[in-house]
Structures are given as C-alpha cells and as structure tokens.
Amino acid sequence: MRLPSLRRPSPSMAVSIMALVVASTGTSYAAGLIGSDDVRNNSLTTMDIKDKTIKGRDIKNDVIGSNKIRNGSLKSRDFKAGQLPAGATGPAGPAGVGRWALVDATGAIIAQSGGFTVAAGYPAAPAAANGNVYINAGENLSNNGVIATIALQNTADLNADGILNGRQTGSDSNPEFSGEVSAAVCTPGVVNCAPAGTGNPNHLVVSPRNSDGSFTTDGARKRFYVVVTGDSSDRG
C-alpha cells in the first residue's frame, strides 16, 4: 500500500504552531526560564512589583545601604528591640510635689516621707504654745502650702466612755473621730511661733483642737497628718 507523501509545513504554519505552544504554556514557561540574569539592571521599578510581595529573604545581605533609604522614612517600629541606641539622659525632674508626716498624740513624728523634725511638741512654756506642735520642715516654706488633718485613732479612749467605734450619741461624744486642726508656716508678724528657734519660715505650727475649739490636754491629744505641698527643690 502506498502511503501519502507528507508536505513540508509552510513558514506561516510553523509560526502558528509556535504561537499556540507559547500561549498554552504561558507564565509557567516564563517563571521557569526567566532569571535575574535575563533582566537588565535598573529596568524594574516599584510599579512593576506587587505591594508586599518582596520579603527580607528576597534581598541579598548588605545590598541596601543608607543611600538607598529616604531620610525620615523609617520609624521606630521598623527596628527590633535594642537595635536603636539610647538617647542622651534628660534633665532631672522636679524634686517632688509634696511631703508628709504623721504625728502621734505625744507630739512625736512616727512616720514621714522625709526631712521633718519636731522642734517642740506641746511645750509646757510658754502657756500659749502648750496646745501646739512646732515642726522644722528642713526648707524655706515661703513658696509652699501646708495642710493638716486629724488622724483617726479608734484604739485610744479619749473621753473614758468605753466606746471606741465612733457610735456614741450626743454632740462631740466621739473625740476619737472628731476635732479640729489648723496649720501655718511660722512667719513673724503674721504667724508668730513662740518656742526658741521656730520664728522663721523653715518651721510650721500645727494646732489640734477639740470640736469646740478648746486646747487638747495630755492623755486626750489627737494624732494628725501634716502635708507640705509644692516645690521642695530647695530642701537641704
């Protein structure tokens, strides 16, 4: 049996077949055959690369230098912890905005933030000073405020009635929970402080009283807190 002869394909047929092969293999062919050597240097721009497709592993070490990074474009979040050097130490802040002391019923300081000493606690003389406590603040208080408040003491029976829970009926029947207190900076001509050495603004006076304004007496004194507010940077 005689086989039919095969004719050589025309050039147009060959081109058509080649185009069909390329179209059917498409990007897989390109991905497998195109490497970095096939791309001309500086021919790719940011517009040719999809956002977020390039990772750190795609970039060769030490190929990106400071001259490749726009000034001001990096933020602190772009660096790992410890990569950025510490800045210079800033100036010291204010020395503090308040100091306090707790004074017991004998006129002694039993707790404090620091810097206070008792100059005279309920001194016997002069008589006008007997109901007061004079405290050396260790600094000039001319630019400070002074605040005092009665401190609760429900373990001392100040009126011998056997009731320490503040539930006794009647006016001023619970001296353990009540009372008055005033405080001021010792300022000659404004607030005169009698004990020797206290007549200056380094000292303050605190005067705890009963609810009717009368002096407290030994055995029935009141604890109190005193607070110095404001700048204490001049404290020695």
SEPAPA-521399 format. One line per 10 residues: for each residue x, y, z of N, C-alpha, C. Coordinates in steps of 0.02 Angstrom, whole numbers. Example, Ala and Ser with C-alpha at 12.3 -4.5 7.8 and 13.67 -1.06 7.14 Angstrom:
% SEPAPA-521399
660/-284/390/615/-225/390/660/-165/390  642/-112/354/684/-53/357/645/2/394
END
This chain:
% SEPAPA-521399
43/-60/0/0/0/0/44/61/0  28/105/-42/69/166/-48/44/220/0  92/244/45/74/297/94/76/365/60  31/408/82/32/476/52/94/513/74  120/553/32/180/591/49/162/651/92  210/666/140/199/723/185/232/785/157  195/837/156/221/901/131/254/940/188  309/974/173/342/1018/222/296/1075/241  288/1089/310/242/1144/330/268/1210/306  222/1252/288/241/1319/265/266/1361/325
304/1413/311/327/1457/366/270/1485/409  214/1502/377/158/1529/416/129/1477/462  129/1414/441/105/1360/484/151/1350/544  216/1353/531/264/1345/586/256/1399/639  247/1461/616/237/1517/664/173/1506/704  121/1484/671/57/1473/705/64/1420/759  99/1365/742/109/1311/791/149/1336/851  202/1375/838/243/1403/893/203/1449/938  160/1490/908/118/1536/948/70/1498/992  44/1441/965/-2/1400/1004/32/1369/1065
94/1346/1055/132/1316/1110/146/1367/1165  168/1426/1144/183/1479/1194/121/1499/1232  65/1506/1196/3/1527/1229/-21/1476/1279  -11/1411/1264/-35/1359/1309/9/1350/1369  74/1361/1364/119/1355/1422/122/1419/1462  117/1477/1432/109/1542/1464/160/1557/1518  133/1578/1577/176/1603/1631/220/1550/1661  197/1486/1661/239/1434/1690/305/1428/1653  301/1438/1589/362/1436/1548/408/1494/1566  376/1553/1572/416/1613/1589/446/1607/1658
406/1582/1707/430/1578/1775/488/1530/1780  487/1478/1739/540/1429/1744/603/1450/1708  598/1493/1659/655/1507/1618/685/1576/1628  646/1624/1659/671/1692/1667/703/1700/1735  765/1716/1737/801/1728/1799/828/1798/1802  866/1812/1856/892/1880/1864/940/1900/1809  972/1849/1779/1019/1864/1725/984/1888/1662  917/1872/1658/879/1891/1598/850/1961/1603  858/1994/1662/829/2060/1673/885/2112/1674  878/2162/1633/929/2214/1630/930/2254/1695
988/2269/1721/995/2308/1783/957/2374/1778  923/2391/1832/886/2454/1838/826/2459/1792  806/2401/1763/748/2404/1718/682/2395/1755  683/2362/1814/622/2354/1853/614/2412/1901  554/2437/1907/538/2491/1953/486/2467/2003  471/2509/2052/421/2490/2103/353/2476/2072  339/2508/2016/274/2497/1983/268/2427/1955  325/2393/1943/325/2325/1915/318/2271/1968  318/2289/2031/318/2241/2086/255/2250/2128  219/2197/2140/158/2199/2180/175/2215/2252
133/2256/2283/144/2275/2353/148/2214/2398  195/2215/2445/202/2164/2498/223/2096/2471  250/2093/2409/272/2029/2382/346/2015/2396  386/2067/2411/457/2058/2424/468/2053/2499  501/1999/2521/516/1987/2591/590/1999/2603  609/1999/2667/680/2008/2682/724/1955/2652  698/1892/2646/738/1838/2618/751/1847/2543  713/1891/2511/721/1903/2439/777/1953/2423  804/1982/2476/855/2034/2466/922/2010/2493  972/2014/2453/1039/1992/2472/1065/2037/2528
1100/2005/2576/1128/2043/2632/1174/2099/2608  1169/2155/2641/1214/2212/2630/1206/2246/2562  1151/2231/2526/1143/2266/2462/1105/2332/2469  1069/2340/2525/1033/2403/2536/1071/2443/2588  1096/2499/2568/1132/2543/2613/1092/2605/2630  1120/2647/2672/1084/2707/2694/1067/2753/2635  1109/2749/2582/1096/2793/2524/1036/2770/2484  1010/2710/2499/951/2685/2464/886/2700/2502  891/2729/2561/833/2741/2604/820/2816/2611  759/2836/2598/742/2907/2602/744/2931/2674
775/2988/2685/779/3017/2752/710/3026/2782  702/3005/2845/639/3014/2880/587/2961/2865  604/2912/2823/553/2862/2804/548/2805/2854  601/2792/2892/599/2738/2942/572/2762/3008  532/2720/3041/503/2735/3106/533/2687/3158  520/2701/3221/547/2658/3274/521/2587/3269  459/2579/3242/430/2512/3236/466/2470/3183  507/2502/3141/543/2465/3089/606/2432/3116  622/2442/3179/682/2415/3209/664/2366/3264  707/2315/3274/698/2268/3329/719/2301/3395
693/2272/3449/710/2299/3516/786/2295/3525  815/2349/3549/887/2351/3562/929/2372/3503  900/2379/3443/939/2400/3385/956/2474/3385  911/2513/3413/923/2585/3415/962/2604/3478  1011/2646/3473/1048/2667/3533/1005/2712/3578  1019/2709/3642/982/2751/3690/1001/2824/3680  952/2867/3691/965/2938/3685/1002/2966/3746  1019/3028/3742/1054/3060/3798/1007/3066/3858  1035/3062/3917/996/3069/3978/965/3138/3983  901/3142/3996/866/3206/4000/880/3240/4066
857/3302/4072/868/3338/4135/827/3308/4192  851/3316/4252/816/3289/4310/749/3325/4320  700/3287/4341/634/3316/4354/632/3354/4420  575/3383/4436/569/3420/4499/580/3374/4559  604/3402/4613/622/3363/4672/562/3330/4704  503/3351/4690/444/3321/4720/389/3373/4728  327/3349/4733/271/3396/4738/236/3391/4805  264/3354/4852/231/3351/4917/270/3307/4966  269/3326/5029/298/3286/5083/248/3282/5140  253/3231/5182/204/3222/5235/237/3194/5297
202/3202/5353/224/3172/5416/161/3155/5457  166/3101/5495/113/3080/5541/139/3091/5612  102/3131/5651/123/3149/5719/74/3116/5768  101/3082/5820/58/3047/5867/33/3093/5922  -4/3065/5969/-36/3105/6022/14/3136/6071  76/3114/6069/127/3145/6113/164/3201/6078  151/3212/6014/186/3263/5976/249/3239/5943  257/3172/5937/316/3143/5904/298/3119/5834  345/3127/5788/335/3101/5720/345/3025/5721  295/2989/5698/300/2916/5696/306/2888/5625
294/2930/5576/303/2910/5505/308/2973/5464  347/2970/5410/354/3029/5366/386/3009/5301  380/3055/5252/413/3044/5187/486/3066/5190  503/3108/5239/572/3128/5248/581/3203/5256  631/3223/5297/650/3293/5303/619/3331/5360  574/3300/5400/541/3336/5455/572/3316/5522  577/3364/5567/595/3351/5637/550/3394/5681  536/3370/5742/494/3409/5789/539/3456/5827  523/3521/5823/560/3571/5860/533/3578/5931  467/3572/5938/435/3575/6005/366/3542/5999
355/3491/6040/290/3457/6039/252/3470/6103  198/3508/6099/157/3527/6157/201/3551/6215  241/3604/6203/287/3629/6255/248/3658/6315  276/3649/6375/243/3673/6436/245/3749/6439  296/3780/6410/301/3853/6410/326/3876/6342  303/3934/6321/251/3975/6354/183/3941/6351  139/3962/6394/74/3928/6400/35/3930/6335  42/3983/6296/4/3989/6233/25/3937/6182  85/3908/6192/111/3859/6144/95/3787/6165  65/3778/6224/57/3710/6251/12/3665/6209
-33/3694/6171/-78/3653/6130/-53/3642/6059  9/3661/6045/33/3660/5976/94/3614/5968  106/3594/5906/166/3557/5888/203/3599/5835  268/3611/5847/309/3651/5802/357/3605/5765  357/3608/5699/395/3561/5658/443/3598/5613  505/3575/5612/556/3601/5566/549/3562/5500  534/3596/5445/524/3563/5381/588/3553/5342  643/3582/5365/706/3573/5331/713/3613/5266  668/3660/5255/671/3703/5196/630/3765/5209  643/3816/5169/604/3877/5173/536/3864/5141
482/3873/5179/415/3858/5156/378/3917/5127  414/3971/5112/381/4031/5087/344/4019/5022  367/3969/4982/334/3956/4918/298/3888/4919  278/3866/4979/244/3802/4987/176/3811/5021  134/3762/5013/72/3759/5050/78/3710/5107  38/3718/5159/38/3674/5218/-33/3653/5233  -44/3588/5240/-110/3560/5254/-104/3512/5312  -153/3512/5357/-154/3464/5413/-225/3436/5420  -228/3374/5445/-293/3342/5456/-289/3295/5516  -343/3290/5553/-346/3244/5610/-341/3173/5584
-303/3130/5619/-296/3059/5601/-339/3017/5649  -377/2973/5620/-420/2929/5659/-379/2887/5708  -405/2878/5770/-372/2834/5819/-425/2799/5861  -448/2741/5838/-502/2707/5872/-477/2654/5923  -415/2662/5946/-390/2619/5999/-375/2659/6063  -384/2725/6060/-372/2767/6119/-438/2797/6142  -457/2783/6205/-520/2808/6232/-508/2878/6260  -521/2929/6218/-504/2997/6237/-550/3027/6288  -610/3001/6298/-656/3029/6348/-679/2977/6399  -643/2920/6402/-655/2869/6453/-727/2845/6456
-760/2840/6398/-829/2815/6398/-834/2743/6376  -776/2712/6360/-776/2642/6340/-799/2630/6269  -815/2682/6232/-839/2674/6163/-786/2700/6115  -761/2655/6072/-707/2674/6027/-727/2669/5953  -789/2653/5941/-810/2644/5871/-844/2705/5840  -845/2760/5876/-875/2821/5849/-950/2821/5847  -983/2776/5885/-1056/2770/5883/-1091/2798/5944  -1055/2833/5987/-1087/2863/6046/-1132/2920/6024  -1191/2923/6053/-1238/2976/6035/-1222/3040/6073  -1244/3096/6046/-1232/3159/6080/-1179/3200/6045
-1183/3266/6053/-1136/3311/6021/-1066/3302/6049  -1016/3298/6004/-945/3292/6022/-933/3234/6070  -970/3179/6062/-962/3121/6107/-912/3070/6081  -881/3085/6024/-833/3037/5995/-769/3073/5977  -731/3094/6028/-670/3132/6014/-618/3092/5975  -623/3026/5976/-576/2985/5937/-585/2995/5862  -644/3018/5843/-659/3027/5772/-667/3101/5752  -667/3146/5800/-683/3216/5784/-629/3262/5809  -638/3325/5795/-590/3375/5816/-577/3426/5762  -535/3473/5778/-515/3525/5731/-439/3527/5729
-412/3552/5674/-340/3561/5669/-326/3618/5621  -277/3658/5637/-255/3712/5593/-179/3710/5588  -153/3736/5533/-81/3734/5521/-61/3796/5482  1/3819/5492/26/3877/5456/102/3878/5459  132/3912/5412/204/3924/5412/219/3978/5463  271/3968/5502/291/4019/5550/318/4080/5513  284/4135/5518/302/4196/5482/295/4255/5530  351/4281/5555/348/4336/5603/304/4394/5578  260/4418/5621/215/4472/5603/150/4447/5573  148/4383/5553/87/4353/5526/66/4294/5570
110/4246/5577/100/4189/5622/163/4185/5666  158/4211/5726/215/4210/5772/220/4143/5807  280/4114/5806/291/4049/5838/337/4061/5898  314/4039/5957/347/4059/6020/410/4020/6037  413/3954/6029/473/3918/6051/536/3944/6017  591/3943/6053/654/3969/6028/674/3935/5963  694/3976/5914/719/3950/5851/666/3933/5800  601/3942/5818/548/3923/5770/519/3983/5732  540/4042/5748/510/4102/5718/537/4117/5649  533/4070/5603/557/4079/5535/520/4031/5489
520/4045/5423/480/4005/5377/506/3935/5363  560/3914/5397/580/3844/5394/539/3800/5441  497/3833/5481/457/3797/5531/383/3807/5516  344/3760/5539/271/3766/5535/242/3746/5603  182/3770/5617/149/3755/5679/82/3721/5664  67/3668/5701/4/3633/5694/-31/3634/5762  -95/3653/5762/-133/3660/5824/-196/3616/5822  -192/3554/5848/-252/3512/5853/-297/3537/5910  -362/3539/5899/-410/3563/5950/-468/3513/5956  -503/3521/6011/-566/3485/6018/-618/3516/5972
-675/3483/5964/-725/3507/5917/-752/3576/5937  -747/3594/6001/-772/3660/6022/-717/3713/6019  -658/3695/5992/-604/3743/5985/-557/3747/6044  -571/3712/6097/-528/3715/6156/-465/3674/6147  -412/3691/6187/-349/3654/6183/-361/3580/6201  -323/3536/6168/-321/3467/6192/-273/3464/6251  -280/3414/6292/-239/3407/6352/-204/3339/6351  -153/3333/6394/-116/3270/6398/-164/3213/6412  -155/3158/6377/-199/3100/6384/-258/3102/6336  -270/3159/6307/-327/3165/6260/-306/3204/6197
-241/3199/6181/-217/3232/6120/-241/3194/6058  -233/3225/6001/-255/3195/5938/-196/3185/5890  -196/3128/5857/-147/3118/5804/-166/3162/5744  -116/3178/5704/-132/3216/5643/-80/3204/5589  -101/3215/5528/-56/3217/5471/-44/3289/5452  18/3303/5431/34/3368/5402/67/3356/5334  47/3397/5284/73/3390/5217/100/3457/5193  160/3455/5166/189/3514/5134/184/3503/5059  151/3549/5024/141/3542/4952/187/3588/4914  192/3577/4849/231/3621/4806/303/3598/4798
344/3643/4773/414/3629/4756/456/3625/4819  492/3568/4826/538/3560/4883/610/3555/4859  625/3583/4801/692/3577/4774/744/3616/4815  722/3662/4858/769/3700/4898/783/3667/4965  756/3606/4975/767/3572/5039/839/3547/5042  874/3560/5095/943/3540/5102/952/3467/5116
END
